[in-house]
């Protein structure tokens, strides 16, 4: 009798183990499938084949979280910046002071990853009031690779312009302070969106600014941003460089 009970318990235990293993295998297959989809979606975003999206698809959350927090984002950023530095090193800088570069600010020079972590890396809908409150803290850390690029450009004698969609009336001082505390010192000008550009798309607004800079006599050798709208429109410069950002889309 005791032997039969032991055999029965053994059979139940084996069945339980098989069930747990099958569930784990199913979960692993599900996770792999979602990660593969997330990778494909991110590639489509970075190549500008997926446009106008409002939020990151929920099934891409784990993939984007891993990408932004697991080290691959920084590796990708460094590789692109290395290419920019190589290009910039081949330019003969004139003595007239009109060789220029344009750098975007948010998620180019300084990072909002901490903010977007709380927003499930873009899976939650954008909340302008929350983001403005985040900006006013002035706590965005520098993207180290881009800070290194900035310093090399300054050392070479380029005039660096920061061009951002932040609001001039409310964000000028805090943005300048944030950039300064993070080591961005010696730039030519910080340009924010004025009332004149309120309601304009990022493409139209940034095109107007670049055109004005060219009319002042500046030669734009490079234009760096994390959004395609930073790199579209008129007067783009001789080369554009897209930095990765799968967390949000600005048109």
C-alpha positions in Angstrom: 0.0 0.0 0.0 2.8 2.4 1.0 4.7 1.5 -2.2 1.6 2.4 -4.4 1.2 5.7 -2.6 4.9 6.5 -3.2 4.5 5.6 -6.9 1.5 7.7 -7.2 3.2 10.7 -5.6 6.2 10.2 -8.0 3.9 10.1 -11.0 2.2 13.3 -9.9 5.5 15.0 -9.3 6.8 14.1 -12.7 3.6 15.4 -14.3 3.9 18.7 -12.4 7.6 19.1 -13.5 6.6 18.5 -17.1 3.8 21.0 -16.8 6.0 23.7 -15.3 8.7 23.1 -18.0 6.1 23.3 -20.8 4.8 26.6 -19.4 8.3 28.0 -19.1 9.0 26.9 -22.7 5.8 28.6 -23.8 6.7 31.8 -22.0 10.2 31.7 -23.5 8.8 31.3 -27.0 6.4 34.1 -26.4 9.2 36.4 -25.1 11.4 35.6 -28.1 8.6 36.3 -30.5 7.8 39.7 -28.9 11.5 40.6 -28.8 11.9 39.7 -32.5 8.9 41.9 -33.3 10.3 44.7 -31.2 13.6 44.5 -33.0 11.8 44.7 -36.4 9.6 47.5 -35.3 12.6 49.5 -34.0 14.5 49.0 -37.2 11.5 50.3 -39.2 11.3 53.3 -36.9 15.0 54.2 -37.3 14.8 53.8 -41.1 11.8 56.1 -41.1 9.5 53.5 -42.6 7.1 53.7 -39.6 5.9 57.3 -39.3 3.5 59.3 -37.3 3.2 56.9 -34.4 2.0 58.2 -31.1 3.1 55.5 -28.7 5.4 52.5 -28.6 3.4 49.3 -29.2 2.8 47.5 -25.9 4.3 44.3 -27.1 7.5 46.2 -27.8 7.9 47.4 -24.3 10.3 44.8 -23.0 12.4 45.1 -26.1 12.7 48.9 -26.0 13.3 48.8 -22.2 16.2 46.3 -22.8 17.6 48.3 -25.6 17.6 51.7 -23.8 18.7 50.3 -20.4 20.8 47.3 -21.3 23.8 49.0 -22.9 23.1 48.5 -26.6 21.7 52.0 -27.0 25.0 53.5 -25.7 27.0 51.2 -28.1 24.9 52.3 -31.0 25.3 56.0 -30.0 29.1 55.6 -29.7 29.4 54.0 -33.1 27.5 56.8 -34.8 29.4 59.5 -33.0 32.7 57.8 -34.0 31.5 58.1 -37.6 30.7 61.8 -37.1 34.1 62.5 -35.6 35.8 60.7 -38.5 33.9 62.9 -40.9 34.5 66.1 -39.0 38.2 65.4 -38.7 38.5 65.5 -42.5 37.1 69.0 -42.8 39.6 71.9 -43.2 38.2 74.6 -40.8 38.5 78.1 -42.2 39.8 81.0 -40.2 36.7 83.2 -40.8 34.7 81.5 -38.0 31.7 80.5 -40.2 32.2 76.7 -40.3 29.2 75.4 -38.3 27.5 72.4 -36.8 23.9 72.0 -35.6 23.1 69.7 -32.7 19.6 69.0 -31.4 19.2 69.1 -27.6 16.7 66.5 -26.2 18.0 63.0 -26.5 20.9 64.2 -28.6 23.0 66.3 -26.2 21.1 65.5 -23.0 19.1 62.5 -22.2 15.4 62.1 -21.1 15.7 58.3 -20.6 15.0 58.7 -16.8 11.7 60.4 -17.6 10.7 57.9 -20.3 11.5 55.0 -18.0 8.6 56.2 -15.8 6.5 56.4 -19.0 7.2 52.8 -19.9 9.7 54.0 -22.5 7.0 55.6 -24.7 4.3 53.0 -24.3 2.2 55.6 -22.4 0.8 58.5 -24.2 2.9 61.7 -24.2 1.8 64.1 -21.5 3.1 67.6 -22.2 2.5 69.0 -18.7 4.5 66.1 -17.1 7.3 66.5 -19.7 7.5 70.3 -19.1 7.7 69.7 -15.3 10.6 67.3 -16.0 12.4 69.9 -18.1 12.1 72.5 -15.4 14.0 70.3 -13.0 17.1 70.8 -15.2 18.3 67.3 -14.4 18.9 65.8 -17.9 22.3 64.1 -17.9 24.6 64.5 -20.9 24.9 61.8 -23.5 28.5 61.1 -22.9 29.4 60.3 -26.5 27.7 63.5 -27.8 29.5 65.6 -25.2 32.7 64.2 -26.5 31.7 65.0 -30.0 30.8 68.6 -28.9 34.2 69.1 -27.3 36.0 67.9 -30.4 34.0 70.2 -32.6 34.8 73.2 -30.4 38.5 72.2 -30.3 38.6 72.1 -34.1 37.2 75.6 -34.3 33.7 74.9 -35.4 30.8 77.1 -34.3 28.2 74.8 -32.7 24.5 75.8 -32.6 22.0 74.0 -30.4 18.6 73.9 -32.0 15.7 72.6 -30.0 11.9 72.6 -30.1 11.7 73.6 -26.4 9.8 76.8 -25.7 11.9 80.0 -25.6 9.7 81.9 -23.2 9.7 79.2 -20.4 12.7 76.9 -21.1 15.6 79.2 -22.2 17.2 79.7 -18.8 16.7 76.1 -17.4 18.0 74.6 -20.7 21.1 76.8 -20.8 21.7 75.9 -17.1 21.2 72.2 -17.7 23.6 72.2 -20.7 26.2 74.2 -18.8 26.1 71.9 -15.7 26.6 68.9 -18.0 29.7 70.3 -19.7 28.4 71.9 -22.8 30.4 75.1 -22.7 31.6 77.3 -25.5 28.8 76.9 -28.0 27.9 79.7 -30.4 24.1 80.0 -29.7 21.2 78.1 -28.1 18.1 78.5 -30.2 14.6 77.6 -28.9 11.2 77.9 -30.5 9.8 81.4 -30.2 6.3 82.7 -30.6 6.9 83.2 -34.3 7.2 79.4 -34.7 4.4 78.3 -32.4 2.2 75.8 -34.1 4.7 75.0 -36.9 6.0 71.5 -37.4 9.5 70.8 -36.3 10.6 70.5 -39.9 9.3 74.0 -40.8 10.6 75.6 -37.7 14.1 74.1 -37.9 14.3 74.7 -41.6 13.7 78.4 -41.0 16.4 78.6 -38.4 18.9 76.8 -40.6 18.1 79.1 -43.5 18.7 82.1 -41.4 22.0 80.8 -40.2 23.1 80.3 -43.8 21.9 83.8 -44.7 24.2 85.0 -41.9 27.1 83.3 -43.7 27.5 80.1 -41.8 28.4 76.9 -43.6 26.6 74.0 -42.0 28.9 71.0 -42.2 26.9 68.7 -40.1 23.4 68.3 -38.5 22.8 65.8 -35.7 19.5 64.8 -34.1 17.5 61.9 -32.8 14.4 62.7 -34.8 13.9 62.5 -38.5 12.3 65.9 -38.3 15.6 67.3 -37.2 17.1 66.2 -40.5 14.4 67.0 -43.0 13.4 70.2 -44.8 15.6 73.0 -46.1 19.2 73.9 -45.5 20.1 70.6 -43.9 23.9 71.1 -44.2 26.4 69.0 -46.0 25.7 65.8 -43.9 23.1 64.7 -41.5 23.4 62.1 -38.8 20.5 60.3 -37.1 20.9 59.1 -33.5 18.8 56.3 -32.3 15.5 57.0 -30.4 12.7 54.4 -30.4 10.8 56.2 -27.5 8.9 58.9 -29.3 8.3 60.5 -32.7 8.2 64.2 -33.5 6.9 65.4 -36.9 
